[in-house]
């Protein structure tokens, strides 16, 4: 079974290795180009707007194909080819617009990978949570190794040179993708171009069953808070706390390091505590992260915040992903998993813009605001999701 998973896990590891490295690199590159904090936040906002539409659309397209593998290879290869342009663009606005183009192609990877992972889990909480936790562990290992390498490269190379290193590594993801074992799956057939790209237009009923919509709203508010805070955290750490770019990369790597253990732990206990409770644990720990950031006067509380955030993500994403996988029609699974990415992408879109605006006046107020919005998302999940959603 592990050998069957290995190509997908390796592909996902490399993809997240590159994406997580670029998350910090692009902030630093924009700052080098003279961009304001608001414009740095706008980078994530624009990317989030594109991913909001791109993720469920790519998911729906993969649902309509008998095999998902060819589409995944095309998306991974196209993204790798485009990454090199980051090193030559010198105008901040053009840089942001080009990042939107890349985001359009990268948006399709996660829902397709999650659908491939859960394709044969037989709609079981134990099997679904296990497969997603293994995939998410590979993702987090990619994030961790991506940040660790980034911290070393920034000691010896400029930001622009490091961008070229990561663009080169992105091509490696294509190799294991060629060996994916992709069986034919149930195909969703729809009439009309828009219905094929956005099936919710034709049938949105699964959203209202068992309060599934509340999972997406809670996801949006949690991501709004985390994306808002982390979209300018590199600037906060280097300019306010006084850390170097290399030290910043090392401290932020605490997050994916803890995610590895969190994915494994919550993947094992999910069938006992239920995905709903796991999701709420993740939201609660994320609130603590914002409070640690708000009180930080040195690297210590920031590191504790990233420690909490790593545990939180494993609890949250495995819980929410399992809830959605079990509650969506099998022939529309990638679409609804794509909506999970979309909910997070909308948070990516709104959070940085809000955080960048508030942080111009006060980082403390910004972190507290993010914590409050995350708490509101947790309350919505508590009130509107139903117990039968977690016992499927």
N, C-alpha and C positions, 0 to 999 in steps of 0.2 A: 504493500500500500504506500509506504514512504517513497519507494522508487517512482511510483506513479505521480506522486505529488511533487517530486524534486524539481522538474523543469519549471513548473509554475512558481514554486517557492524561490528558486534562483532568479527568475525573471523579476518577480516582485521585489526581492531584496535589492537588486541593482537599480530598478526604477525608483524605489524610495530612497536609496543611497543618493542618487543624483538629485531628486526633487527636494529632499530635506537640506542637502548642501546648498542648492540654489536659493532656498528660502532665506538664508542669511546672507549669501553672496550678493543677491540682488539689492538688499537693503544697503549694504556697504558700497556697492557700485553706484547706486543712485546718489548716496551722500557724497561720493567723490565727484560726481557730476554737478554738485551744487544744489541738489534738490532739498526742499524744506521738509520738516517732519510731516506736514500735511500731504505733500506729494509722495513721500515714502509710504504713508498709509494708503494713499490712492492706488499704489501699485497692487496691493492685495485686494483692494476694492474692485478694481477693474478685472483682475483675474477671477475673483469670485463671481462677478456678473456673468462672465463667459461660461464658467463651470456650472452655474445654475441651470443653464439651458443645455449645455453640452453633455453633461453626465447622464441625465435620463434619456436624452436623444440617442446617444451611443448605446446605452443599455437596451433601449427599445429596438434599435437596429440589430444588435446581437441576438435579441430574442426572436427576430424575424428570419434569422439565418439558421440553417441546419447545424452549422459548426461555428464556434466563436473564435477559434484559433487564428484564421487568416486575418480577421479584423484586428485582433490584438497585435499581431506582427506589424501590420501597416501603421497602427498608431504609435507603437514603440519606435519604429524606424524613422517615421516622420519627425517625431519629437527630437530624436537624437540629431538629425540633420539640421534642425533649426536652432539648436542650443548655441552653436558657434557664433551666431550673429550678435549675441549679448556682448561679446568682447570688442566689437567694432562700433557699436552705436554710441554716439556721444551726446545726443540731445535727450534730456530726461523724458519729455512727452512721447517722443518716438520710441524710446526704450519701454515705456509703459504700454504703449499700443502694441508693440511687437510681443510683449509678454502675454498679451491677451490672445494672440494667435497661437502661441505655444500652449497656453492653457486650454484652448479648444481641443487640441489633440490629446493632451495628457488627461483631460477630464474623463475620457472613456475607459481608461485602464482599470481603475478600482472596481466599478460595478461589474465589468466583465470578469475580472479575476475572482471576485466574490461569488459570482454566479457559477463559474467553473468549479470553485472550491466546494460549493454546497449542492452541486447538481445531483449527487447520488446519496444525499444524507437521509433520504426516506422521511423527511418532515419530522424528524425526531429532535427534541431539545438537546439531548446528549450528543448526537452525531453532528448536528448543525453547529452547535457551540464549539465542539472539538475542532471541526474543520476550519471554522473562522478564526479560532484562537491560534491554530498552527500557521495559517496564512498571515494573520496580524503579527505573530511573533517574527516571521521572516521580514515583514515590513519594518518592524521596530529595529531589528538587527541591521537592516539597511540604513535606517535613520542614524543609529548610533555610530556605525562605522563611517558613514558619510560625514558626520560632524567631527569625529576624531581625526580623520584624514584631513579635513578642512583646517582644523587647528594647527596641524603640522605644516600643511602647504602654505598657510598664511605667514608662517615664520620665514620661509625661504622665497616665496613668490608674491607678486603683486596680486590684487584682486582680479585684474583682467587676465593675468596668466593662469590663475587658479580656475577661472571660468572655463578656459580652454581645456584644462585637465579634466574637469567634470563633464564637459561636452564629449570628450573622447571616451570616457568611461561609459557614457550613456549607450554607446553602440554595443557594448558587451551584452546588454539585456536581450538583444535580438537572438543571440546564439542559443540559450536554453529555451527560448520561446519556440524555436523551430522543432523542438523535441516534445512539445506538449502533446499529451494524449487527450484528444478532444472527441468525444463520442457525440453522435447526433442526439439532439434534445427535442422536446416538444416545442413546436414552432407556433408563434403567435401570428395569425394571419389577419390583416386588417385592410380595409379599402380606404383609399385616400392618402395622399402624401402626408398631411398633417397628422392624421390618425396613426400613421406608422411611426412618425417621429415622437408624437406626444399622445399616447393612447388614453391618458387621463381625460382628454377632451371628449372622448367617446364614452368612457366608463370610469367614473371615479369612486364607485361604490366601495371598493376595498379600503379606501381611506377612512371611511366612517364606521367600519366594523371594529368593535372592541376598542375604540378610541385610538386607532393607529395614527390618526392625524396629530394627536398630542405628542407622540414620539418624535415626529418631525419638527413640531414647534419647540419642544424641549431641546432637540438637537440644534436647531437654529440659534436659540438663545445662549446655549452653552458655547457654541462655536463663536458667536458674536463676541462673548467675553474673552475667550482665550485668544482669538485672532486679533482682537483689538489690543490686548496687552502685549502679545508677542510680536505684533507687526512693528513695534518701535522699541522692543526690549533691547535690541542690540545698541540702539542709540542711547537708551537709558543707562545701560551698563558701561558703555565706553565714555560717554560725556558726563553723566551724573555721578556714577560710582567710581569712574576712573580706571576701568579695566582695559587691557589691550584687546585687540580683535581676536588674537589667539586664545587668550584666557576666556573671552566671551564664548567662543565656540566650544571650549572644554566644559564650561559650566552648563551650557544649554544641552550638552550631550547626556547629562544626568537624566533628562526626560526620556529619551528612547532607551537608555540603559534599564531604567525601572519598568518601562513598558514591556520589555521581554519577559520579566518575571510575572508581571501583572497579567499578561495575556495567558501564560501557562496556568497560573493559579485560577483565574476566573473561568478559563475554559474547562478546568477540571471540576469546579464546584457549581457551575451554572445550573446543572440539572437539579441540584439540591436547593439552592436559594432562589432560582428562577431568574430569567433575564430582566424582568421588571426591577427587581431589587438590585441587581447588578448595575443596571443603568442609573438608578438613583444614588447608589454608592459613588459612582463615577462623578455625578453632578456635585455631590456634597464635597468630595475631595478637591474638585476644581475650585470651589468657593474658597477653601483654605489656601489654595495656591495664590489667588488674587490678594488675599489678606497678607500673606508672607511678602509678596512683592510690594504691597503698599507700605509695609513697615521697614523695608530693607534700607540699611545704611551702609552695608558692605556686601561682599559676595556671599556671606553665610546664609542669610535669609533667602536670597535669590536661589541658591543651590537647594535649600529646603523646599522652596516653592516648586522647583523643577522635579524634585523627588516626589512630591505629592501629585504633581501633574502627570508624571509617568504612570503611577499606580492608578490614577483617576481614568486615564485614557483606556487602559486595558479593561477596566470594569465597565466603562461606558460603551465603547465601540463594540465589544463582544455582546453586551446585553442588548443594545439597540439593534445591531445587525441580526441577532438571533430572533428578536421579536418580529422584525420586518420579514425575514426569510420564512418564518412559520406562518405569517399572516397574509402573505401575498400569494396570488395564484401562481402555480408552478410555471405556466407559460409566460408569465410577466415578471419573473423573479429579478432579472437584471434591471428591468425598468424601475422597480420599486427600490432595489438597492442603489440604483442611480439617483433616486429621489433622496436617499439618505445623504449621498454626496452633495446633492443640490441644496439640501437644508443647511449643510455645513458650509457650502459655497456662498449662500446668501449671508450667513454669519461672517464669512471672510470678506464679503462685499461691504457690509454695513459697519462691522466692528472697527476695522482700522480707520475708517473715515471719522467715526465718532471719537475713537480714542485719540487720533492725531489732533483733532480739534481741541479736545479737553486738555490734553497733555501740554499743549502750548502754554496753558495757564498753570496746571498743576498735575504732576504725575500721580500724587496721592489720591486726588479726587477721581482721576481716571480709573485707577485700580479699584476703588470702592464702588464706582458706578458699574464696572464690569462684574464685580462680585454680586451686586444686587440683581442685575439682569440674569445672571446664571441661576440665582436662587428662584427667580420668577419662573424660569423654565422647569426647574425641579418641581415646583408647586403644581404646574400644569400637568406634568406626568403623573404625579400622585393623585390628582383629582379626577382626571379624565380617562386614564387607561384602566382596563378591567382585568380582573384576576384570570379570567379564562384565556386571556392573551398569552399568559406565561405557562399554561398547563397544556398547551397544544401538543 
